[in-house]
Amino acid sequence: MRHLNVLSLAALIIFSAGCAPDPAPPSEADAADLILTNARVYTLDWGEPGPDGTLAPDAPRSDSGWHPDAEAVATKDGEIVFVGDTADALKFRGETTRIIDLAGATVIPGLVDSHAHVFELGAKLDAVDLTDVATEEEAVALVAERAKSVPAGEWILGAGWDEGAWANRFPDKVLLSEAVPDHPVFLDSLHGFAAWANQAALDAGGITADSDVPVGGEMRLGGDGKPNGLFLNRATTMLDAIVPPPAQDTLIKQLLIGLEQMAADGYVAVHNAGLDSRAMSILEQLEEEDRLPIRVYAMLSLRDADLIRKWIEKGPDTDNDSMLVTRAVKAYYDGALGSRGARLLYDYEDQPGHRGISGDGYGFDQALNAEAMKAGFQIAIHAIGDAGNREALDILEGVFREDPSTGNNRHRIEHAQVMHPDDIPRLGQLGIIASMEPPHAMEDKAWAESRLGPERILGAYAWRSLRESGADITFNADNPGSDHSIFYGLHSAITRQDKNMQPEGGWYPEQRLSSDESVRAYTSWSAYASFREDATGIIDVGRWADLTIMDIDPFILADESPSDILKGRILMTIVNGNVVYER
């Protein structure tokens, strides 16, 4: 041993003599702007899991579990310039470099919510919040409390009551009118497929039993033959039309409230679905003024025909690195399952003779949709029911046959919520992305099977079946319709359990995804859905410095204690190298 030690020492001396000294500190021109150290970095820069969830051979997971594949990241001028260990990252330190010791916090590629309604989120945060309110009486009490601070005659707006959970006991105007007689009140539902108003609102808009109801909508009447204050599916637009439009300053404020909330919740980008002319003008103004805190991938509303035609003439954006990129069109094809508006192939299990609405009956302009596809736009069709999904796929496939080049634009089905087994493989075959919401499954499970029955429910919220069929997927929350917390989303996807960890073992657990798949569905797969997979979604040198930092390790917890994922908190959100949120 003594001889071996001497030989080892000699070898060390020879090796040291031949090594170059540590490099000099970088010049300020080359120094990093930001260095994150002592972190648990999951780069996602390993092979993707198989369709059945099998991990790639190079995934950073051993028999003892997951482990991060880096511990430090350095950024400069909006790009990642180093990924590796802390000691090497600190070689990029300059006099003005900000160094953040994350003390074991987890870093993942920046989160992307691939289907959000940020104006509505901001408006909801600015209005009476009825999320998680269980009864009509509780909702009315909240509105009555708000009325105390609002001058008589001014509108009171609220949102968030769950039209799915309340479908068998829908509210009407009676209690609301009694409690709040001096203010017009409009209360939007959780997913926007039902609306509730008091008599003052009906009077303000001149809505009577003789009012025209849009095709695909229902205006409920009371025993007296007059409108009872409840509007379903496309009839909700009757109330939208009578509420005074918010002032420009109000809309800007609400948009910024929504975007800043998304930043605080770890999101570096949103795909904003269904933008009309006014919303687009505000986004364009804020981009020009450099006031967008996170990236916005704009999905134009097909219902705004003038806006669509203007963009068809101009063509989709070809750049990817602007804070606002417009290259997608959002189209509604059918209604929601909760309000029994989703179009089904067969009757609703709990409403014989009824199959929902779709297509022209829900305001879908098939000719304009085809024009947009041929002009190079990505189409994102809202389809919920099995008939709605089949018809939407038929429409897309028909345009592909007319113009094969349109098949390259990564078209999407938003929700893909209830699929017939024959149609599940078609998404992969046609190259269509399934844009889905893990929270919806957990919120709908209380009533979804009663709508669909025991057979059709097997094709609902079928994430694993879609993956196994070869479909690409991306995850989101469709906010403000659902809680967009990444921790709720990951927990829902990984466990198929709600926030109370019910049901035991998970709801149709064969459809759950792994932690690797679930994180990718909010990061790299969402990047693919917006044509940005070469710029973001993976932590690697040369990619955008878009990062999310959290105080839990979802990879470890998914194996060891999935319920603790719900306890996570976002610590920091970094967009283009800038810290846009810091806890």
Buried (B, 14 or more C-beta within 10 A) or exposed (E): EEEEEEEEEEEEEEEEEEEEEEEEBBEEEEBBBBBBBBBBBBBBBBEBBEBEBEBEEEBBBEEEEBEBBBBBBBBBEBBBBBBBBBEEBBBBBBEEBEBBEBEEBBBBBBBBBBBBBBBBBBBBBBBBBBBEBEEBEEBBBBBBEBBEEBEEEEBBBBBBBBBBBBBEEBBBBBBBBEBBEEBBBBBBBBBBBBBBBBBBBBBBBEBEEEEEBBEBBBBBEBEEEBBBBBBBBBBBBBBEEBBEEBEEEEBBBBBBBBBBBBBBBBBBBBBBBBBBBBBBBBBEEBBEEEEBBBBBBBBBBBBBEEBBBEBBEEEBBEEBEEBBBBBBBBBBBBBBBBBBBBBBBBEBBBBEEEBBBBBEBBBBBBEBBBBBBBBBBBBBBBBBBBBBBBBBBEBBBEBBEEEEEBBEBBBBBBBBBBBBBEBBBBBBEBBBBBBBBBBBBBBBBBBBBBBBBEEBBBBBBBBBBBBBBEBBBBBBBBBBBBBBBBBBBBBBBBBBBBBEEEEEEBBBEEBBBBBBBBBBBBBBBBBBBBBBBEBBBBBBEEBBBBBBBBBBBBBBBBEEEBEBBBEBEBBBBBBBBBBBBEE
